[in-house]
Amino acid sequence: MQQGLFIIKIKKNIQILHYFYLKILARKTCNEINVCYEVVHKKFMQFRKNVTDYYNQKKFPEKSPTPS
């Protein structure tokens, strides 16, 4: 039974990511896929942070110290 719940959670996360990708507001997303607004908002914020972190890592890669 645990595996079934895991698959349902993954499907919901993919749906939320799809709406994020389409730039649909969190409020509209929660209404369309029947998920609590707080959950959708939290996921959207997590996606934004991940995108920003990825962008900053690519734009400003950490430089390893140069040996003297």
N, CA, C and O atoms as a GROMACS GRO file, in nm:
protein
  272
    1MET      N    1   0.082  -0.121   0.000
    1MET     CA    2   0.000   0.000   0.000
    1MET      C    3   0.086   0.126   0.000
    1MET      O    4   0.047   0.227  -0.059
    2GLN      N    5   0.201   0.122   0.065
    2GLN     CA    6   0.291   0.238   0.070
    2GLN      C    7   0.332   0.282  -0.070
    2GLN      O    8   0.338   0.402  -0.099
    3GLN      N    9   0.360   0.184  -0.156
    3GLN     CA   10   0.405   0.216  -0.292
    3GLN      C   11   0.295   0.289  -0.369
    3GLN      O   12   0.324   0.380  -0.447
    4GLY      N   13   0.170   0.251  -0.348
    4GLY     CA   14   0.059   0.317  -0.416
    4GLY      C   15   0.047   0.463  -0.376
    4GLY      O   16   0.020   0.549  -0.461
    5LEU      N   17   0.065   0.492  -0.248
    5LEU     CA   18   0.060   0.631  -0.201
    5LEU      C   19   0.176   0.711  -0.256
    5LEU      O   20   0.161   0.829  -0.289
    6PHE      N   21   0.292   0.648  -0.265
    6PHE     CA   22   0.411   0.714  -0.320
    6PHE      C   23   0.387   0.754  -0.465
    6PHE      O   24   0.422   0.865  -0.506
    7ILE      N   25   0.327   0.665  -0.542
    7ILE     CA   26   0.300   0.693  -0.684
    7ILE      C   27   0.199   0.807  -0.698
    7ILE      O   28   0.214   0.893  -0.785
    8ILE      N   29   0.098   0.809  -0.613
    8ILE     CA   30   0.000   0.918  -0.616
    8ILE      C   31   0.067   1.052  -0.585
    8ILE      O   32   0.039   1.152  -0.650
    9LYS      N   33   0.155   1.052  -0.486
    9LYS     CA   34   0.225   1.175  -0.449
    9LYS      C   35   0.314   1.224  -0.565
    9LYS      O   36   0.321   1.344  -0.592
   10ILE      N   37   0.381   1.132  -0.631
   10ILE     CA   38   0.466   1.170  -0.745
   10ILE      C   39   0.381   1.228  -0.857
   10ILE      O   40   0.419   1.328  -0.918
   11LYS      N   41   0.267   1.167  -0.885
   11LYS     CA   42   0.179   1.219  -0.990
   11LYS      C   43   0.131   1.360  -0.957
   11LYS      O   44   0.126   1.446  -1.046
   12LYS      N   45   0.096   1.385  -0.830
   12LYS     CA   46   0.053   1.520  -0.791
   12LYS      C   47   0.167   1.619  -0.807
   12LYS      O   48   0.146   1.731  -0.855
   13ASN      N   49   0.288   1.579  -0.768
   13ASN     CA   50   0.404   1.667  -0.784
   13ASN      C   51   0.432   1.699  -0.930
   13ASN      O   52   0.468   1.812  -0.963
   14ILE      N   53   0.414   1.602  -1.017
   14ILE     CA   54   0.433   1.625  -1.160
   14ILE      C   55   0.326   1.720  -1.213
   14ILE      O   56   0.354   1.807  -1.295
   15GLN      N   57   0.203   1.704  -1.166
   15GLN     CA   58   0.096   1.796  -1.206
   15GLN      C   59   0.128   1.938  -1.161
   15GLN      O   60   0.114   2.034  -1.238
   16ILE      N   61   0.172   1.952  -1.037
   16ILE     CA   62   0.206   2.085  -0.985
   16ILE      C   63   0.320   2.144  -1.065
   16ILE      O   64   0.317   2.263  -1.099
   17LEU      N   65   0.421   2.065  -1.096
   17LEU     CA   66   0.534   2.114  -1.176
   17LEU      C   67   0.488   2.156  -1.315
   17LEU      O   68   0.537   2.256  -1.369
   18HIS      N   69   0.395   2.083  -1.374
   18HIS     CA   70   0.342   2.117  -1.506
   18HIS      C   71   0.274   2.254  -1.503
   18HIS      O   72   0.295   2.337  -1.592
   19TYR      N   73   0.192   2.277  -1.402
   19TYR     CA   74   0.124   2.407  -1.390
   19TYR      C   75   0.226   2.518  -1.365
   19TYR      O   76   0.209   2.630  -1.415
   20PHE      N   77   0.329   2.489  -1.288
   20PHE     CA   78   0.436   2.588  -1.265
   20PHE      C   79   0.503   2.622  -1.398
   20PHE      O   80   0.526   2.739  -1.428
   21TYR      N   81   0.533   2.520  -1.476
   21TYR     CA   82   0.596   2.539  -1.606
   21TYR      C   83   0.509   2.624  -1.698
   21TYR      O   84   0.560   2.706  -1.775
   22LEU      N   85   0.378   2.605  -1.690
   22LEU     CA   86   0.285   2.683  -1.773
   22LEU      C   87   0.260   2.824  -1.718
   22LEU      O   88   0.186   2.901  -1.778
   23LYS      N   89   0.322   2.856  -1.605
   23LYS     CA   90   0.309   2.987  -1.539
   23LYS      C   91   0.166   3.016  -1.495
   23LYS      O   92   0.118   3.130  -1.503
   24ILE      N   93   0.098   2.913  -1.450
   24ILE     CA   94  -0.037   2.928  -1.398
   24ILE      C   95  -0.027   2.959  -1.249
   24ILE      O   96   0.056   2.900  -1.179
   25LEU      N   97  -0.109   3.050  -1.201
   25LEU     CA   98  -0.102   3.092  -1.060
   25LEU      C   99  -0.131   2.976  -0.966
   25LEU      O  100  -0.203   2.882  -1.000
   26ALA      N  101  -0.073   2.984  -0.847
   26ALA     CA  102  -0.090   2.878  -0.747
   26ALA      C  103  -0.237   2.862  -0.709
   26ALA      O  104  -0.284   2.749  -0.691
   27ARG      N  105  -0.310   2.971  -0.698
   27ARG     CA  106  -0.451   2.963  -0.660
   27ARG      C  107  -0.532   2.885  -0.764
   27ARG      O  108  -0.613   2.799  -0.730
   28LYS      N  109  -0.508   2.916  -0.892
   28LYS     CA  110  -0.580   2.846  -0.998
   28LYS      C  111  -0.536   2.699  -1.003
   28LYS      O  112  -0.619   2.610  -1.026
   29THR      N  113  -0.409   2.674  -0.983
   29THR     CA  114  -0.358   2.537  -0.982
   29THR      C  115  -0.426   2.454  -0.874
   29THR      O  116  -0.471   2.343  -0.901
   30CYS      N  117  -0.433   2.508  -0.754
   30CYS     CA  118  -0.493   2.430  -0.644
   30CYS      C  119  -0.640   2.402  -0.672
   30CYS      O  120  -0.690   2.295  -0.637
   31ASN      N  121  -0.710   2.496  -0.734
   31ASN     CA  122  -0.852   2.474  -0.767
   31ASN      C  123  -0.869   2.368  -0.875
   31ASN      O  124  -0.963   2.288  -0.870
   32GLU      N  125  -0.778   2.366  -0.973
   32GLU     CA  126  -0.793   2.273  -1.085
   32GLU      C  127  -0.753   2.130  -1.051
   32GLU      O  128  -0.812   2.036  -1.104
   33ILE      N  129  -0.654   2.113  -0.964
   33ILE     CA  130  -0.609   1.976  -0.935
   33ILE      C  131  -0.648   1.930  -0.794
   33ILE      O  132  -0.605   1.825  -0.749
   34ASN      N  133  -0.729   2.011  -0.727
   34ASN     CA  134  -0.781   1.975  -0.595
   34ASN      C  135  -0.672   1.944  -0.493
   34ASN      O  136  -0.674   1.839  -0.428
   35VAL      N  137  -0.578   2.035  -0.482
   35VAL     CA  138  -0.472   2.024  -0.382
   35VAL      C  139  -0.476   2.152  -0.299
   35VAL      O  140  -0.504   2.259  -0.352
   36CYS      N  141  -0.448   2.140  -0.172
   36CYS     CA  142  -0.449   2.253  -0.080
   36CYS      C  143  -0.357   2.365  -0.131
   36CYS      O  144  -0.247   2.338  -0.180
   37TYR      N  145  -0.403   2.489  -0.119
   37TYR     CA  146  -0.325   2.604  -0.167
   37TYR      C  147  -0.187   2.609  -0.103
   37TYR      O  148  -0.089   2.638  -0.172
   38GLU      N  149  -0.177   2.581   0.026
   38GLU     CA  150  -0.049   2.588   0.095
   38GLU      C  151   0.052   2.491   0.035
   38GLU      O  152   0.171   2.522   0.024
   39VAL      N  153   0.004   2.374  -0.004
   39VAL     CA  154   0.093   2.273  -0.064
   39VAL      C  155   0.143   2.323  -0.199
   39VAL      O  156   0.262   2.315  -0.228
   40VAL      N  157   0.054   2.375  -0.281
   40VAL     CA  158   0.092   2.425  -0.414
   40VAL      C  159   0.186   2.544  -0.399
   40VAL      O  160   0.288   2.551  -0.468
   41HIS      N  161   0.154   2.636  -0.312
   41HIS     CA  162   0.239   2.754  -0.292
   41HIS      C  163   0.379   2.712  -0.246
   41HIS      O  164   0.478   2.764  -0.296
   42LYS      N  165   0.385   2.619  -0.153
   42LYS     CA  166   0.514   2.572  -0.101
   42LYS      C  167   0.596   2.507  -0.214
   42LYS      O  168   0.717   2.530  -0.224
   43LYS      N  169   0.531   2.427  -0.298
   43LYS     CA  170   0.601   2.363  -0.410
   43LYS      C  171   0.648   2.468  -0.512
   43LYS      O  172   0.760   2.459  -0.561
   44PHE      N  173   0.563   2.565  -0.543
   44PHE     CA  174   0.601   2.670  -0.637
   44PHE      C  175   0.724   2.745  -0.584
   44PHE      O  176   0.816   2.774  -0.661
   45MET      N  177   0.725   2.776  -0.457
   45MET     CA  178   0.840   2.847  -0.398
   45MET      C  179   0.965   2.759  -0.404
   45MET      O  180   1.075   2.808  -0.429
   46GLN      N  181   0.948   2.631  -0.380
   46GLN     CA  182   1.061   2.538  -0.388
   46GLN      C  183   1.115   2.532  -0.531
   46GLN      O  184   1.236   2.531  -0.552
   47PHE      N  185   1.026   2.528  -0.630
   47PHE     CA  186   1.070   2.526  -0.769
   47PHE      C  187   1.144   2.655  -0.804
   47PHE      O  188   1.247   2.651  -0.871
   48ARG      N  189   1.092   2.770  -0.758
   48ARG     CA  190   1.159   2.898  -0.786
   48ARG      C  191   1.300   2.900  -0.726
   48ARG      O  192   1.394   2.945  -0.790
   49LYS      N  193   1.312   2.851  -0.603
   49LYS     CA  194   1.443   2.847  -0.537
   49LYS      C  195   1.538   2.756  -0.613
   49LYS      O  196   1.655   2.790  -0.632
   50ASN      N  197   1.490   2.641  -0.656
   50ASN     CA  198   1.574   2.548  -0.731
   50ASN      C  199   1.621   2.607  -0.863
   50ASN      O  200   1.736   2.590  -0.902
   51VAL      N  201   1.532   2.677  -0.932
   51VAL     CA  202   1.568   2.741  -1.059
   51VAL      C  203   1.673   2.849  -1.034
   51VAL      O  204   1.771   2.858  -1.107
   52THR      N  205   1.652   2.930  -0.931
   52THR     CA  206   1.746   3.036  -0.898
   52THR      C  207   1.882   2.979  -0.860
   52THR      O  208   1.986   3.028  -0.905
   53ASP      N  209   1.882   2.877  -0.777
   53ASP     CA  210   2.009   2.813  -0.737
   53ASP      C  211   2.082   2.757  -0.859
   53ASP      O  212   2.204   2.773  -0.871
   54TYR      N  213   2.009   2.693  -0.947
   54TYR     CA  214   2.069   2.636  -1.067
   54TYR      C  215   2.129   2.747  -1.154
   54TYR      O  216   2.242   2.735  -1.202
   55TYR      N  217   2.053   2.855  -1.174
   55TYR     CA  218   2.099   2.966  -1.255
   55TYR      C  219   2.225   3.028  -1.195
   55TYR      O  220   2.322   3.053  -1.267
   56ASN      N  221   2.224   3.052  -1.066
   56ASN     CA  222   2.339   3.113  -1.000
   56ASN      C  223   2.461   3.022  -1.006
   56ASN      O  224   2.574   3.070  -1.018
   57GLN      N  225   2.440   2.893  -0.997
   57GLN     CA  226   2.550   2.797  -1.004
   57GLN      C  227   2.613   2.798  -1.143
   57GLN      O  228   2.735   2.789  -1.157
   58LYS      N  229   2.530   2.810  -1.246
   58LYS     CA  230   2.581   2.813  -1.383
   58LYS      C  231   2.647   2.946  -1.416
   58LYS      O  232   2.748   2.951  -1.486
   59LYS      N  233   2.590   3.056  -1.364
   59LYS     CA  234   2.641   3.188  -1.396
   59LYS      C  235   2.766   3.220  -1.315
   59LYS      O  236   2.861   3.280  -1.366
   60PHE      N  237   2.766   3.181  -1.189
   60PHE     CA  238   2.877   3.210  -1.101
   60PHE      C  239   2.930   3.079  -1.038
   60PHE      O  240   2.909   3.055  -0.919
   61PRO      N  241   2.996   2.997  -1.118
   61PRO     CA  242   3.044   2.871  -1.061
   61PRO      C  243   3.147   2.896  -0.951
   61PRO      O  244   3.227   2.990  -0.959
   62GLU      N  245   3.142   2.811  -0.851
   62GLU     CA  246   3.240   2.825  -0.743
   62GLU      C  247   3.377   2.787  -0.798
   62GLU      O  248   3.393   2.686  -0.866
   63LYS      N  249   3.473   2.871  -0.767
   63LYS     CA  250   3.608   2.846  -0.814
   63LYS      C  251   3.685   2.779  -0.702
   63LYS      O  252   3.682   2.821  -0.587
   64SER      N  253   3.754   2.674  -0.739
   64SER     CA  254   3.836   2.610  -0.639
   64SER      C  255   3.962   2.693  -0.618
   64SER      O  256   4.011   2.758  -0.710
   65PRO      N  257   4.013   2.692  -0.496
   65PRO     CA  258   4.132   2.773  -0.470
   65PRO      C  259   4.249   2.728  -0.555
   65PRO      O  260   4.272   2.609  -0.574
   66THR      N  261   4.321   2.825  -0.606
   66THR     CA  262   4.435   2.794  -0.691
   66THR      C  263   4.557   2.768  -0.602
   66THR      O  264   4.583   2.843  -0.508
   67PRO      N  265   4.629   2.663  -0.633
   67PRO     CA  266   4.748   2.634  -0.552
   67PRO      C  267   4.856   2.739  -0.576
   67PRO      O  268   4.876   2.784  -0.689
   68SER      N  269   4.922   2.777  -0.471
   68SER     CA  270   5.029   2.880  -0.485
   68SER      C  271   5.164   2.817  -0.502
   68SER      O  272   5.264   2.887  -0.514
   0.00000   0.00000   0.00000
